[in-house]
Amino acid sequence: MKPTLINLPKIVDPRGNLSFFENSHQVPFQIERTYWIYDVPGGEKRGSHAFKEQQEFIIALSGSFDVILHDGIEEQCFTLNRSYYGLYVPKMCWRRLDNFSTNSLALIVSDRMYSENDYIRDFEEFKKFKNEE
């Protein structure tokens, strides 16, 4: 599967809107872990790694940020700035989060528990892995 923006259900209500996602309905994998990134100082980047096996779904719950993905050949930039859609990121996709707005909140759900062995933290090593696939 390729990186994909996924629209989430949006329940409009004058008291405030509601959105959600569920395993296997909006998110194309079984969720095993959830984490969030917040209080990112101006100009800082997060990520700059790939996962051998882990898939993720990333949502901007508040504010905005860019998710820059590289498949080993070309780069794509996705701006996340609404809480009713998210970005599916498949395994073996180099990712970097950048351009965080003030008070932005990134929610990430993944299909695996944390494992340092799943990370590829060197871009040249990542490209070698991609060529072996």
N, C-alpha and C positions, 0 to 999 in steps of 0.2 A: 504494500500500500504506500502511496505517496503522502507527503505532508498535505493536510486538508483543513480548511476552515469549516467548522461545524456549527451550524445555527442551533441554538438551544431553545427549548420552549420558553415563551415569554407570556406570562399571565399579567395583563394590564389591569391595574386597579387604581382608582383615584387616591387610595391611601398609600400607594407605593407598589411598584411592580415586583414580580417574583419570577425567577428563572431557576432551573434545576437541570441536573443530568443524572442518568442512571446507568449502571453496568449494562453493557451489551445493547442499550437502546441508543443513546447519543454517543457514548464512549465505546469505541470498538475493541475493548478488552476488559478483562476482569480487574478491578482496582485492588491493588495490594498495599499501596502507600500513598499518603497525601502530605505535601509540605507547601510552604509559602515563603515568598521572598518579599521583604518590606524594608523601609527605612534605608533605601539605597542612596548613598550620597551622590550629589550631582556629578556627572561625568563618569561614574563607575559602570563597569560591565559585569555581568554574571554569566556563568556557564563556561564557554570556550572549552568544550569537550564533546565527546560522542559516547554512546553506549553500544556495546556489542549486542545486547539482547533487549534492554529495557525500551519500552514504548512510553510516551507521555502524552498528556492532554493538558494544555496550558491556557489559563483564562486570566484576563485582567479584571479582577473584581473591583478595582478602583484605579483611577488614573489611566495612564497609557505607557506602553513600552514597545520596542521592536524586538521581534524574534528573527534573527538572521540564521538561516539554515544553509548548509553546504552539503551536497551529496557526493563530493569528491571531484565533481566536474564543474558544476555551476552553483551559484549562490542565489538564494531567494530571501526577500525581506517581507515579513508579515507584521503589520502594525496592529497591535491589540489594544483596543480602547473602549470596548463595550462589554458588559458582563453577561450578555446574552449570546455570545458566540465564543468559541475556543479553537485552538489550533492543535490538531493531532500531529504528533511528531513520531515517525516510525523509528525503529532501531537503526543503527549505523547511519545516523544523520548528525553531522557536526552542528552544534547549536551555540548561539551566543545571545544573551539578552542585553539590550542597550537602550539608550535614550529614555530612561525612566523619568516620568513626570513627578512632580512633588506629590507625596502621599500615595504613590502607586502601590498596589498590592497584587502580586502575581501568585495565583494558586496553581499548583502543579499536582496532577495525579498520575501515578505510574502503575504498571502491571507487575512490578517486582519490588521486593524489599531491598533496602540499601545493600550494595555490595561493591566495595572498592575495586574488585577484580573485573567488574563490568565496564569500568571507565576506560576511555582512551583519551589521554590528556595532551597528546602531542599530535599536531595536525599532519605532519609528514607520516607518522605511524598510522594515523587514521586512513590516509590515502593508500598506503600499502595494504591495509586490511580490506579496503574497498576493492582493490584490484584482484584480491584473492577470492572474492565472493563469486 
